[in-house]
Amino acid sequence: MSFFSNKSILVTGGCGTVGHEIVRQLLEHAPREIRVVDTNESEIFFLEQELLDHRRSHPQSNISSLCQIGDIRDADKLNMMCAGVDIVLHTAALKHVILCERAPFDAVQTNIMGVKNVIQAALLNDVERVIFTSSDKAVNPTNVMGTSKLMGERLITAANSLKMNHRTIFSSTRFGNVLGSRGSVIPIFARQIEAGGPVTLTDSRMTRFIMTLEESCRLVLSAAEKARGGEVFVTKMPVIRIADLARVMIDELAPQYGYGAEEMGLTEIGSKPGEKLYEELMSDEETRRTLELTEMFAVMPAFRSVYQDISYDYDDIINAQVTDPYISSPDNSMSHSELREYVLEHRLLDSYMRRQISTSVSISSAGILRRAA
């Protein structure tokens, strides 16, 4: 039996890239009910149809679903959606760095006050557990988005001291760049390659943590099962040079669009405000209170005395002492060949290759019709 079997699960932001994949993976765990709240009206409609189609094609699963338009800024809506729910997976957020810089008050309303609303709704409805999805940008933040995500983590951790006689367990999971998600670098590079280049880099020295969408969501579900309360789960992720990713994509995609890979150049345009050359998933201070697990690290609350006595007795602890901060560095990044193998193994470019094939077929068909006319 899965941990999620026969449970009612609410996914906030369920129409986003991560939220949607979490919903898809939950279908494999036989929950009793999946609820989704999102502000995107069209995507809510399409997701509802997708869940109905799944139920028709898998009548034995008997999973009910409820998809609603709603905003996590709306406390009343969240309270209604949490009624009878066992688990809340909170993915709704404003995630684009530059947009949060331009609209910091909105970032506060969604990424901080929205988390507060989720906490209060969960407590009012005695939800079993709440998992908050955070970001590597919450570590030593240099921008509004990262700062708001850090505050979200702190609120989730603090919620364990506020729950009084409630059973609710609150935890966070923190990961880096999800390759292929909306707004990630892969679609941006793919569009530039399709247009004939050049591919733009902010800085050729830049490194980042990466993982696939499927991996990130699987680890969110794993964290939900492991959670004891107040900790932040930090997923283990490979490191890449962004310049290497650009070159791999050029090698693979340029011929698909009729260009020579060796002819397409890379152009540095300069770092964006608040953008780091490297990313951090765990700070030096956090290492002093961290356990290493098989697939992730678990960062304990800094102020343990404030919270109830919790036993962090995970069954896959491999190291009770962590000494090094978790930072993306050129020294531990994938080689060019390793990155190419990773991209191809996880089929990260398939959607763009399929799109090119589809476009070619459409153009050929149009030409045949014109000649016939």
C-alpha positions as a printed NumPy array, in Angstrom:
array([[  0.   ,   0.   ,   0.   ],
       [  1.255,   3.461,  -0.893],
       [  1.504,   6.132,   1.805],
       [ -1.04 ,   8.12 ,  -0.24 ],
       [ -3.523,   5.281,  -0.706],
       [ -7.112,   6.108,   0.217],
       [ -6.239,   9.668,   1.266],
       [ -7.628,  13.014,   0.186],
       [ -4.857,  15.24 ,  -1.182],
       [ -4.998,  18.932,  -2.061],
       [ -2.438,  20.308,  -4.536],
       [ -2.238,  24.085,  -4.653],
       [ -0.944,  25.449,  -7.958],
       [ -1.835,  22.105,  -9.519],
       [ -1.833,  23.546, -13.039],
       [  1.788,  24.687, -12.863],
       [  4.554,  22.497, -14.243],
       [  5.483,  20.927, -10.889],
       [  1.921,  20.832,  -9.54 ],
       [  0.588,  19.116, -12.659],
       [  3.303,  16.448, -12.561],
       [  2.588,  15.839,  -8.865],
       [ -1.077,  15.285,  -9.724],
       [ -0.06 ,  12.882, -12.495],
       [  2.187,  10.902, -10.155],
       [ -0.44 ,  10.823,  -7.412],
       [ -2.757,   8.936,  -9.774],
       [ -0.341,   6.007,  -9.521],
       [ -0.696,   5.899,  -5.71 ],
       [ -4.446,   5.243,  -5.525],
       [ -5.56 ,   8.175,  -3.333],
       [ -9.226,   8.462,  -2.457],
       [ -9.455,  11.999,  -3.823],
       [ -7.305,  14.614,  -5.559],
       [ -8.23 ,  18.262,  -5.152],
       [ -6.591,  21.068,  -7.105],
       [ -6.806,  24.823,  -6.674],
       [ -5.223,  27.2  ,  -9.196],
       [ -5.808,  30.673, -10.596],
       [ -5.505,  29.553, -14.242],
       [ -9.076,  29.075, -15.459],
       [ -8.245,  27.399, -18.777],
       [ -5.71 ,  24.996, -17.286],
       [ -8.115,  24.072, -14.473],
       [-10.673,  23.119, -17.123],
       [ -8.169,  20.996, -19.052],
       [ -6.847,  19.321, -15.893],
       [-10.372,  18.453, -14.825],
       [-10.953,  16.813, -18.219],
       [ -7.683,  14.927, -17.866],
       [ -8.697,  13.565, -14.465],
       [-12.133,  12.587, -15.777],
       [-10.505,  10.799, -18.719],
       [ -8.249,   8.921, -16.31 ],
       [-11.223,   7.795, -14.278],
       [-13.032,   6.572, -17.413],
       [ -9.991,   4.647, -18.617],
       [ -9.176,   3.275, -15.136],
       [-12.59 ,   2.522, -13.585],
       [-10.96 ,   0.249, -11.029],
       [ -9.02 ,   3.183,  -9.505],
       [-12.182,   4.974,  -8.348],
       [-10.288,   8.236,  -7.632],
       [-12.577,  11.225,  -7.243],
       [-11.354,  14.708,  -8.147],
       [-12.25 ,  18.325,  -7.473],
       [-10.631,  21.115,  -9.506],
       [-11.432,  24.674,  -8.482],
       [-10.439,  28.161,  -9.563],
       [ -8.997,  29.852,  -6.52 ],
       [ -6.16 ,  31.931,  -5.138],
       [ -4.06 ,  31.039,  -2.101],
       [ -4.427,  34.69 ,  -1.084],
       [ -8.083,  33.832,  -0.399],
       [ -8.122,  32.337,   3.109],
       [-11.814,  31.405,   2.931],
       [-11.315,  29.491,  -0.306],
       [ -8.395,  27.54 ,   1.139],
       [-10.359,  26.75 ,   4.287],
       [-13.162,  25.319,   2.143],
       [-10.76 ,  23.311,  -0.03 ],
       [ -8.993,  21.823,   3.028],
       [-12.171,  20.41 ,   4.568],
       [-11.722,  16.65 ,   4.908],
       [ -8.22 ,  16.718,   3.368],
       [ -5.4  ,  14.515,   4.717],
       [ -2.389,  15.997,   2.879],
       [ -1.695,  19.404,   1.345],
       [  1.087,  19.703,  -1.248],
       [  1.658,  23.434,  -1.599],
       [  3.267,  24.324,  -4.958],
       [  1.436,  27.588,  -5.792],
       [  3.826,  30.557,  -5.89 ],
       [  5.19 ,  33.47 ,  -7.849],
       [  8.467,  31.973,  -9.075],
       [ 10.021,  34.324, -11.664],
       [ 12.815,  36.38 , -10.134],
       [ 12.474,  39.484, -12.308],
       [  8.662,  39.585, -12.043],
       [  8.876,  39.425,  -8.242],
       [ 11.412,  42.271,  -8.305],
       [  8.949,  44.376, -10.298],
       [  6.   ,  43.439,  -8.079],
       [  7.408,  42.751,  -4.587],
       [  4.109,  43.399,  -2.819],
       [  2.47 ,  40.689,  -4.928],
       [  5.327,  38.322,  -4.069],
       [  4.646,  38.97 ,  -0.389],
       [  0.913,  38.415,  -0.826],
       [  1.358,  35.079,  -2.615],
       [  4.628,  33.617,  -1.328],
       [  4.33 ,  34.712,   2.305],
       [  0.709,  35.512,   3.108],
       [ -0.385,  32.625,   0.89 ],
       [  1.725,  30.233,   2.983],
       [  0.177,  31.696,   6.146],
       [ -3.284,  31.02 ,   4.696],
       [ -2.338,  27.422,   3.866],
       [ -1.075,  26.898,   7.43 ],
       [ -4.2  ,  28.322,   9.026],
       [ -6.547,  26.364,   6.737],
       [ -4.642,  23.148,   7.507],
       [ -4.856,  23.744,  11.26 ],
       [ -8.542,  24.638,  11.135],
       [ -9.263,  21.39 ,   9.313],
       [ -6.788,  19.211,  11.251],
       [ -4.96 ,  18.16 ,   8.072],
       [ -2.479,  15.316,   8.591],
       [  0.499,  17.007,   6.898],
       [  1.517,  19.952,   4.721],
       [  4.529,  19.987,   2.375],
       [  5.775,  23.321,   1.036],
       [  7.859,  23.369,  -2.167],
       [ 10.703,  25.865,  -1.862],
       [ 13.708,  26.842,  -3.974],
       [ 17.495,  26.968,  -3.868],
       [ 17.057,  30.745,  -4.147],
       [ 15.845,  30.731,  -0.531],
       [ 19.438,  30.088,   0.62 ],
       [ 21.277,  33.372,   1.284],
       [ 18.725,  35.14 ,  -0.942],
       [ 19.722,  38.034,  -3.181],
       [ 16.278,  38.839,  -4.576],
       [ 12.638,  39.251,  -3.568],
       [ 11.565,  35.824,  -4.806],
       [ 14.264,  34.003,  -2.828],
       [ 13.59 ,  36.088,   0.271],
       [  9.854,  35.365,   0.097],
       [ 10.55 ,  31.635,  -0.323],
       [ 12.856,  31.693,   2.706],
       [ 10.114,  33.354,   4.749],
       [  7.702,  30.678,   3.511],
       [ 10.082,  27.99 ,   4.787],
       [ 10.359,  29.694,   8.171],
       [  6.588,  29.974,   8.488],
       [  6.165,  26.289,   7.683],
       [  8.822,  25.338,  10.245],
       [  7.285,  27.625,  12.875],
       [  3.832,  26.161,  12.245],
       [  4.797,  23.07 ,  14.256],
       [  4.987,  25.182,  17.407],
       [  1.596,  26.753,  16.694],
       [ -0.461,  23.661,  16.119],
       [ -1.321,  23.094,  19.809],
       [ -3.356,  19.881,  19.927],
       [ -3.567,  19.429,  16.155],
       [ -1.923,  16.452,  14.444],
       [ -0.635,  18.449,  11.454],
       [  2.986,  17.939,  10.372],
       [  4.518,  20.857,   8.44 ],
       [  7.685,  20.437,   6.36 ],
       [  9.391,  21.959,   3.324],
       [ 11.279,  20.541,   0.382],
       [ 13.903,  22.599,  -1.431],
       [ 15.238,  21.909,  -4.91 ],
       [ 16.923,  23.702,  -7.793],
       [ 16.19 ,  24.154, -11.475],
       [ 13.632,  21.775, -12.959],
       [ 14.746,  21.291, -16.559],
       [ 11.972,  21.673, -19.096],
       [  9.562,  23.513, -16.785],
       [  7.924,  26.733, -17.947],
       [ 10.376,  29.597, -17.847],
       [ 13.369,  27.294, -17.442],
       [ 16.433,  27.663, -19.618],
       [ 15.711,  24.708, -21.945],
       [ 12.671,  26.251, -23.689],
       [ 14.515,  29.581, -23.951],
       [ 17.58 ,  27.999, -25.56 ],
       [ 15.373,  25.867, -27.833],
       [ 13.563,  28.938, -29.203],
       [ 16.873,  30.692, -29.834],
       [ 18.266,  27.659, -31.667],
       [ 15.084,  27.361, -33.736],
       [ 15.517,  31.011, -34.767],
       [ 19.078,  30.348, -35.9  ],
       [ 20.872,  31.7  , -32.839],
       [ 22.824,  33.054, -31.25 ],
       [ 22.187,  31.353, -27.908],
       [ 22.532,  33.895, -25.101],
       [ 24.246,  33.277, -21.776],
       [ 24.31 ,  35.731, -18.919],
       [ 27.747,  34.453, -17.865],
       [ 29.695,  31.48 , -19.214],
       [ 30.975,  30.649, -15.694],
       [ 27.479,  30.113, -14.33 ],
       [ 26.625,  26.769, -12.712],
       [ 23.283,  25.413, -11.567],
       [ 21.703,  22.438,  -9.819],
       [ 19.369,  20.56 , -12.133],
       [ 16.849,  17.77 , -12.02 ],
       [ 14.059,  16.473, -14.192],
       [ 10.424,  17.248, -13.526],
       [  9.692,  13.601, -12.733],
       [ 12.569,  13.419, -10.239],
       [ 11.604,  16.631,  -8.449],
       [  7.99 ,  15.574,  -7.972],
       [  8.896,  12.053,  -6.89 ],
       [ 11.09 ,  13.532,  -4.174],
       [  8.305,  15.882,  -3.044],
       [  6.098,  12.815,  -2.526],
       [  8.962,  11.032,  -0.751],
       [  9.427,  14.035,   1.56 ],
       [  5.716,  13.992,   2.372],
       [  6.073,  10.428,   3.59 ],
       [  9.301,  11.027,   5.558],
       [  8.289,  14.304,   7.227],
       [  8.466,  14.465,  11.011],
       [  7.77 ,  18.185,  11.324],
       [  9.648,  21.458,  10.884],
       [ 12.507,  20.152,   8.753],
       [ 13.537,  21.256,   5.27 ],
       [ 14.323,  18.438,   2.864],
       [ 17.075,  19.346,   0.393],
       [ 17.155,  17.137,  -2.664],
       [ 20.471,  15.834,  -3.983],
       [ 20.968,  17.113,  -7.503],
       [ 23.655,  17.044, -10.201],
       [ 25.482,  20.259, -11.137],
       [ 25.967,  21.592, -14.657],
       [ 27.604,  24.527, -16.39 ],
       [ 24.912,  26.453, -18.231],
       [ 27.321,  26.962, -21.137],
       [ 27.685,  23.175, -21.446],
       [ 23.894,  22.775, -21.556],
       [ 23.673,  25.379, -24.314],
       [ 26.321,  23.573, -26.367],
       [ 24.652,  20.164, -25.894],
       [ 21.333,  21.631, -27.019],
       [ 22.923,  23.256, -30.056],
       [ 24.557,  19.957, -31.03 ],
       [ 21.266,  18.089, -30.732],
       [ 18.689,  20.624, -31.943],
       [ 20.437,  22.791, -34.549],
       [ 20.451,  20.022, -37.216],
       [ 16.751,  19.438, -36.527],
       [ 16.089,  23.051, -37.547],
       [ 18.391,  22.936, -40.555],
       [ 21.431,  24.688, -39.043],
       [ 25.004,  23.578, -38.603],
       [ 25.818,  23.156, -34.924],
       [ 29.375,  24.412, -35.413],
       [ 28.084,  27.636, -36.986],
       [ 25.812,  28.653, -34.103],
       [ 27.517,  30.822, -31.544],
       [ 27.097,  31.63 , -27.86 ],
       [ 26.775,  35.271, -26.773],
       [ 27.281,  36.557, -23.223],
       [ 24.825,  39.301, -22.309],
       [ 25.817,  39.878, -18.663],
       [ 24.31 ,  38.699, -15.387],
       [ 20.847,  39.834, -14.395],
       [ 20.399,  41.866, -11.198],
       [ 20.488,  39.57 ,  -8.166],
       [ 21.653,  36.577, -10.221],
       [ 24.378,  34.397,  -8.675],
       [ 27.191,  32.671, -10.566],
       [ 26.421,  29.579,  -8.493],
       [ 23.435,  28.338,  -6.534],
       [ 23.192,  27.113,  -2.952],
       [ 20.882,  24.377,  -1.729],
       [ 22.216,  24.351,   1.81 ],
       [ 24.188,  27.029,   3.642],
       [ 27.245,  26.569,   5.836],
       [ 25.177,  27.351,   8.946],
       [ 22.579,  24.724,   8.02 ],
       [ 25.18 ,  21.946,   7.773],
       [ 25.528,  21.963,  11.577],
       [ 21.968,  20.723,  11.946],
       [ 21.636,  18.455,   8.929],
       [ 21.275,  14.708,   8.422],
       [ 22.221,  13.068,   5.139],
       [ 19.651,  10.619,   3.787],
       [ 19.859,   8.415,   0.705],
       [ 18.3  ,  10.834,  -1.79 ],
       [ 18.204,  14.084,   0.167],
       [ 19.41 ,  16.017,   3.186],
       [ 17.148,  16.872,   6.118],
       [ 17.835,  20.259,   7.732],
       [ 16.536,  20.377,  11.309],
       [ 14.897,  23.526,  12.753],
       [ 17.426,  26.081,  14.033],
       [ 15.464,  26.757,  17.222],
       [ 14.727,  23.225,  18.377],
       [ 13.845,  24.407,  21.906],
       [ 10.892,  26.397,  20.55 ],
       [  9.226,  23.339,  19.066],
       [  7.868,  20.141,  20.518],
       [ 10.261,  17.248,  21.062],
       [ 10.425,  15.545,  17.662],
       [ 12.354,  12.382,  16.867],
       [ 13.892,  12.667,  13.407],
       [ 14.304,   8.907,  13.093],
       [ 14.364,   8.489,   9.318],
       [ 14.982,   4.935,   8.175],
       [ 17.597,   5.877,   5.54 ],
       [ 20.112,   8.037,   7.433],
       [ 23.571,   7.501,   5.946],
       [ 25.428,  10.315,   7.695],
       [ 24.578,  12.073,  10.958],
       [ 27.169,  14.801,  10.341],
       [ 27.381,  17.042,   7.277],
       [ 30.349,  19.392,   7.053],
       [ 30.219,  20.952,   3.588],
       [ 27.624,  23.452,   2.327],
       [ 25.738,  22.243,  -0.739],
       [ 26.833,  24.625,  -3.511],
       [ 26.879,  24.267,  -7.296],
       [ 30.545,  24.435,  -8.265],
       [ 32.465,  23.911, -11.508],
       [ 34.568,  21.395,  -9.564],
       [ 31.647,  18.981,  -9.137],
       [ 29.758,  19.679, -12.357],
       [ 28.959,  17.129, -15.054],
       [ 31.312,  16.794, -17.976],
       [ 30.006,  17.695, -21.437],
       [ 29.57 ,  14.019, -22.327],
       [ 27.85 ,  13.209, -19.02 ],
       [ 25.438,  16.098, -19.511],
       [ 24.626,  15.004, -23.063],
       [ 23.915,  11.473, -21.8  ],
       [ 21.701,  12.894, -19.016],
       [ 19.719,  15.078, -21.435],
       [ 19.164,  12.216, -23.875],
       [ 18.45 ,   9.605, -21.198],
       [ 15.732,  11.761, -19.662],
       [ 14.394,  12.796, -23.088],
       [ 14.521,  16.469, -22.145],
       [ 14.552,  17.661, -25.761],
       [ 11.857,  15.336, -27.088],
       [  9.061,  17.908, -27.057],
       [ 11.074,  20.241, -29.281],
       [ 12.072,  17.47 , -31.675],
       [  8.438,  16.342, -31.929],
       [  7.409,  19.933, -32.572],
       [  9.947,  20.212, -35.415],
       [  8.69 ,  16.954, -36.986],
       [  5.083,  18.146, -36.654],
       [  5.971,  21.496, -38.256],
       [  7.767,  19.772, -41.121],
       [  4.772,  17.518, -41.762],
       [  2.418,  20.525, -41.729],
       [  4.626,  22.45 , -44.181],
       [  4.89 ,  19.421, -46.497],
       [  1.127,  18.9  , -46.389],
       [  0.507,  22.561, -47.175],
       [  2.871,  22.319, -50.157],
       [  1.085,  19.248, -51.505],
       [ -2.28 ,  21.014, -51.202],
       [ -0.944,  24.099, -53.014],
       [  0.422,  21.998, -55.859],
       [ -2.861,  20.082, -56.089],
       [ -4.754,  23.366, -56.304]])
